[in-house]
Amino acid sequence: EIKRINVNYFYIDIVRVNNISIEDGIFSCEFYLDIISKHQDPITIIRFNNLSSLNSKYEVKEIDKTPDKNTDLLSSRYYVTGNFDFNAIASNYPFDNQFIYLSVTVLAQDKNGVLQPVPEEFIDKDFVIDGWEIKKTSSGILRLKNWISQSSKLERQAKIAEEIRVGWEIKRSNSMTVLKIGIPLFFLFILVYYTLFLPLENLSTSIGYLTTAFLSSIALYFSTERPQPLSMTTVDLIFAFFYFVTGISIISVIFAEFFPNIYTISLGVMRILVPISLIGFVAFLIARIRSKKFKPSLLK
């Protein structure tokens, strides 16, 4: 016996994406939702799985209904606004890539039919998304295996849940955080390196410069906008490296003051190690940013 399955088609036309928070894992989205289906009110048979419960907002307005003259399908258009969850990866902030997506499921598939994924070449790429740029788009079906307990014996039965995901990989663009951190730290780093070339009789001046640079970097760190994940971000690593270099420089200068005979040797070694460590640290950051470990995915 051949069983006919109703197929529902949909398309998402994004108007605006804003308020992307990698700290809370939430973004706001406004879009037109087109559903081609046999149902008179197809918005009632679908569900957005990643609607935010932390900052709930979901509004739907019906715009238009147009019957297809050649089939029994009905094309319905809705205007949807809401806050949606996404799996934020904050480790590479402010050089991070994120993957925002909309997850859609048909309720009671046996009765209402299945949902056809949006072809990747049809995914909307032209919309307002301030502070970010779109790198690529993806669309697909995510299948999740759930266990359901039934009867008084709590017998477990496997159930496969399907959801359609439409997503966009985005990259932070022209981050003001980079300028706010990079320019001050660059000049502070030059100041720290300069103190390593002062003569022995100016050691007290060197300590004064190094202390000023250290305290200034602490003030800069606490004034910098940054997310609060459990792991260290790229911003935290940059400041940690600067603290380490400045701290070692202070110890070397103090050590040289107590042992002036080795002044030339100790600071001479620092003059070589500081630029080498900077080059190594920059290489480490580049490798970290490009690492697949922190690369977002539609299925995560």
Order of alpha helices (4+ residues) and beta strands (2+ residues): beta-beta-beta-beta-beta-beta-alpha-beta-beta-beta-alpha-alpha-alpha-alpha
